[in-house]
């Protein structure tokens, strides 16, 4: 039995689409200026904007996936972007638990009397020797990291109990 995989995009889809549209617009404008015989400085300016938009698009379009699979006996953390794929595979026997890693960031609120800090979390896979493998790279606010850790730990406990009762 497997836990349904958790998927998360690194950034909101609309931001990625906006970057893609800007990439196409600046690329088309730079190409059009080059073909029309406009001064090279204008084409170079739009070419520079194209390069920045393309780099942003390639950086933003990232999909992260975490799955626990009892049939293969693996915990799998995969990150896929348009440029590369990375994958960490840990045998379930080497997974101690899933926890959250917290970080505090300065809030943007303007309050002269007080400095505000927000806590943001990301889920991490912890092995018995204490190594931490981040499941999702980016820290985010809200309860999603804690919810994922709770669901994964409940699934791990259930699988371990099932494995102990079958022996």
DRENDO-1510 file (C-alpha; in Angstrom, 1 decimal, always signed):
<recs>
REC; n; res; u; v; w
REC; 1; UNK; +0.0; +0.0; +0.0 .
REC; 2; UNK; +1.2; +3.5; -0.8 .
REC; 3; UNK; +0.5; +6.9; +0.5 .
REC; 4; UNK; -0.7; +9.1; -2.4 .
REC; 5; UNK; +2.3; +11.3; -3.5 .
REC; 6; UNK; +2.5; +14.9; -2.2 .
REC; 7; UNK; +3.1; +17.3; -5.0 .
REC; 8; UNK; +3.9; +21.0; -4.8 .
REC; 9; UNK; +5.0; +23.6; -7.3 .
REC; 10; UNK; +7.8; +25.7; -6.1 .
REC; 11; UNK; +6.0; +28.9; -7.1 .
REC; 12; UNK; +2.4; +29.6; -8.1 .
REC; 13; UNK; +1.5; +28.6; -11.6 .
REC; 14; UNK; +0.4; +32.1; -12.6 .
REC; 15; UNK; +3.8; +33.5; -11.8 .
REC; 16; UNK; +5.4; +30.8; -13.9 .
REC; 17; UNK; +3.0; +31.6; -16.8 .
REC; 18; UNK; +3.7; +35.3; -16.5 .
REC; 19; UNK; +7.4; +34.7; -16.8 .
REC; 20; UNK; +6.7; +32.5; -19.8 .
REC; 21; UNK; +4.6; +35.2; -21.5 .
REC; 22; UNK; +7.3; +37.8; -20.8 .
REC; 23; UNK; +10.0; +35.5; -22.2 .
REC; 24; UNK; +8.0; +35.1; -25.4 .
REC; 25; UNK; +7.2; +38.8; -25.7 .
REC; 26; UNK; +10.8; +40.0; -25.1 .
REC; 27; UNK; +12.2; +37.3; -27.4 .
REC; 28; UNK; +9.7; +38.2; -30.2 .
REC; 29; UNK; +10.5; +41.9; -29.7 .
REC; 30; UNK; +14.3; +41.3; -29.8 .
REC; 31; UNK; +13.9; +39.1; -32.9 .
REC; 32; UNK; +11.6; +41.6; -34.6 .
REC; 33; UNK; +14.0; +44.4; -34.0 .
REC; 34; UNK; +17.0; +42.4; -35.3 .
REC; 35; UNK; +15.1; +41.5; -38.5 .
REC; 36; UNK; +13.7; +45.0; -39.1 .
REC; 37; UNK; +17.2; +46.6; -39.1 .
REC; 38; UNK; +16.6; +48.6; -35.9 .
REC; 39; UNK; +19.7; +49.9; -34.1 .
REC; 40; UNK; +21.5; +47.1; -32.3 .
REC; 41; UNK; +21.2; +48.8; -29.0 .
REC; 42; UNK; +17.4; +48.4; -29.0 .
REC; 43; UNK; +17.6; +44.8; -30.0 .
REC; 44; UNK; +20.3; +44.2; -27.3 .
REC; 45; UNK; +18.1; +45.8; -24.7 .
REC; 46; UNK; +15.1; +43.5; -25.5 .
REC; 47; UNK; +17.6; +40.6; -25.8 .
REC; 48; UNK; +18.7; +41.3; -22.3 .
REC; 49; UNK; +15.2; +41.4; -21.0 .
REC; 50; UNK; +14.5; +38.2; -22.9 .
REC; 51; UNK; +17.5; +36.5; -21.1 .
REC; 52; UNK; +16.3; +37.7; -17.7 .
REC; 53; UNK; +12.8; +36.5; -18.3 .
REC; 54; UNK; +14.0; +33.1; -19.7 .
REC; 55; UNK; +16.3; +32.6; -16.6 .
REC; 56; UNK; +13.4; +33.5; -14.3 .
REC; 57; UNK; +11.1; +31.1; -16.1 .
REC; 58; UNK; +13.6; +28.2; -15.9 .
REC; 59; UNK; +14.1; +28.9; -12.2 .
REC; 60; UNK; +10.4; +29.2; -11.3 .
REC; 61; UNK; +9.1; +26.2; -13.2 .
REC; 62; UNK; +9.9; +23.6; -10.6 .
REC; 63; UNK; +7.8; +20.6; -9.4 .
REC; 64; UNK; +8.6; +18.8; -6.1 .
REC; 65; UNK; +7.2; +15.4; -5.3 .
REC; 66; UNK; +7.3; +13.2; -2.2 .
REC; 67; UNK; +6.0; +9.7; -2.0 .
REC; 68; UNK; +6.1; +6.8; +0.4 .
REC; 69; UNK; +5.7; +3.4; -1.2 .
REC; 70; UNK; +5.4; +0.1; +0.7 .
REC; 71; UNK; +5.5; -2.1; -2.4 .
REC; 72; UNK; +9.0; -0.8; -3.4 .
REC; 73; UNK; +10.0; -0.1; +0.3 .
REC; 74; UNK; +11.1; +3.4; -0.6 .
REC; 75; UNK; +10.7; +7.0; +0.4 .
REC; 76; UNK; +11.2; +9.1; -2.7 .
REC; 77; UNK; +11.9; +12.9; -2.9 .
REC; 78; UNK; +11.9; +14.1; -6.5 .
REC; 79; UNK; +12.5; +17.6; -7.9 .
REC; 80; UNK; +11.9; +18.3; -11.6 .
REC; 81; UNK; +12.5; +21.5; -13.5 .
REC; 82; UNK; +12.9; +22.3; -17.1 .
REC; 83; UNK; +16.6; +22.0; -16.8 .
REC; 84; UNK; +17.3; +19.0; -14.5 .
REC; 85; UNK; +15.8; +16.3; -12.4 .
REC; 86; UNK; +17.0; +15.4; -9.0 .
REC; 87; UNK; +15.9; +12.4; -6.9 .
REC; 88; UNK; +16.7; +11.2; -3.4 .
REC; 89; UNK; +15.6; +7.6; -2.6 .
REC; 90; UNK; +15.7; +6.4; +1.0 .
REC; 91; UNK; +14.7; +2.9; +2.0 .
REC; 92; UNK; +11.7; +3.0; +4.3 .
REC; 93; UNK; +13.6; +1.0; +6.9 .
REC; 94; UNK; +16.0; +4.0; +7.1 .
REC; 95; UNK; +13.3; +6.6; +7.7 .
REC; 96; UNK; +13.0; +7.5; +11.3 .
REC; 97; UNK; +10.2; +10.0; +10.9 .
REC; 98; UNK; +9.1; +13.1; +9.0 .
REC; 99; UNK; +9.4; +16.4; +10.9 .
REC; 100; UNK; +9.2; +20.1; +10.1 .
REC; 101; UNK; +12.2; +22.4; +10.0 .
REC; 102; UNK; +11.3; +26.0; +11.0 .
REC; 103; UNK; +12.8; +29.3; +10.2 .
REC; 104; UNK; +11.8; +32.8; +11.3 .
REC; 105; UNK; +11.6; +35.7; +8.8 .
REC; 106; UNK; +11.1; +39.3; +9.5 .
REC; 107; UNK; +7.5; +40.4; +8.8 .
REC; 108; UNK; +6.8; +43.2; +6.3 .
REC; 109; UNK; +4.4; +44.9; +8.7 .
REC; 110; UNK; +5.2; +48.5; +9.6 .
REC; 111; UNK; +4.9; +48.8; +13.4 .
REC; 112; UNK; +7.2; +51.3; +15.1 .
REC; 113; UNK; +6.9; +49.7; +18.5 .
REC; 114; UNK; +7.6; +46.1; +17.7 .
REC; 115; UNK; +9.5; +43.9; +15.3 .
REC; 116; UNK; +7.3; +41.1; +14.0 .
REC; 117; UNK; +8.6; +37.7; +13.0 .
REC; 118; UNK; +6.8; +35.0; +11.0 .
REC; 119; UNK; +7.6; +31.3; +11.4 .
REC; 120; UNK; +7.7; +29.4; +8.1 .
REC; 121; UNK; +8.3; +25.6; +7.9 .
REC; 122; UNK; +9.3; +22.9; +5.4 .
REC; 123; UNK; +8.9; +19.2; +5.9 .
REC; 124; UNK; +12.1; +17.1; +6.2 .
REC; 125; UNK; +12.8; +13.3; +6.1 .
REC; 126; UNK; +14.9; +12.2; +9.1 .
REC; 127; UNK; +17.0; +9.1; +9.1 .
REC; 128; UNK; +18.0; +7.2; +12.2 .
REC; 129; UNK; +21.5; +8.7; +12.1 .
REC; 130; UNK; +20.0; +12.2; +12.3 .
REC; 131; UNK; +20.5; +13.3; +8.6 .
REC; 132; UNK; +17.8; +15.5; +7.3 .
REC; 133; UNK; +16.6; +15.4; +3.7 .
REC; 134; UNK; +14.3; +18.4; +2.8 .
REC; 135; UNK; +11.2; +17.2; +1.2 .
REC; 136; UNK; +10.4; +20.6; -0.3 .
REC; 137; UNK; +13.1; +23.2; -0.7 .
REC; 138; UNK; +11.2; +26.3; +0.0 .
REC; 139; UNK; +9.9; +27.2; +3.5 .
REC; 140; UNK; +6.3; +28.3; +3.5 .
REC; 141; UNK; +3.8; +29.7; +6.1 .
REC; 142; UNK; +0.7; +27.9; +7.1 .
REC; 143; UNK; +0.1; +24.4; +8.4 .
REC; 144; UNK; +0.9; +22.4; +5.2 .
REC; 145; UNK; +4.4; +21.2; +6.4 .
REC; 146; UNK; +3.0; +20.1; +9.8 .
REC; 147; UNK; +0.0; +18.4; +8.0 .
REC; 148; UNK; +2.3; +16.5; +5.6 .
REC; 149; UNK; +4.6; +15.4; +8.5 .
REC; 150; UNK; +1.6; +14.2; +10.5 .
REC; 151; UNK; +0.1; +12.2; +7.6 .
REC; 152; UNK; +3.4; +10.7; +6.7 .
REC; 153; UNK; +4.2; +9.7; +10.3 .
REC; 154; UNK; +0.8; +8.1; +10.7 .
REC; 155; UNK; +1.3; +6.2; +7.5 .
REC; 156; UNK; +4.8; +5.0; +8.6 .
REC; 157; UNK; +3.4; +3.9; +12.0 .
REC; 158; UNK; +0.6; +2.0; +10.3 .
REC; 159; UNK; +3.0; +0.3; +7.8 .
REC; 160; UNK; +5.4; -0.6; +10.6 .
REC; 161; UNK; +2.5; -2.1; +12.7 .
REC; 162; UNK; +1.3; -4.0; +9.6 .
REC; 163; UNK; +4.9; -5.3; +9.0 .
REC; 164; UNK; +5.3; -6.3; +12.7 .
REC; 165; UNK; +1.9; -8.2; +12.8 .
REC; 166; UNK; +2.7; -10.1; +9.6 .
REC; 167; UNK; +5.9; -11.5; +11.0 .
</recs>
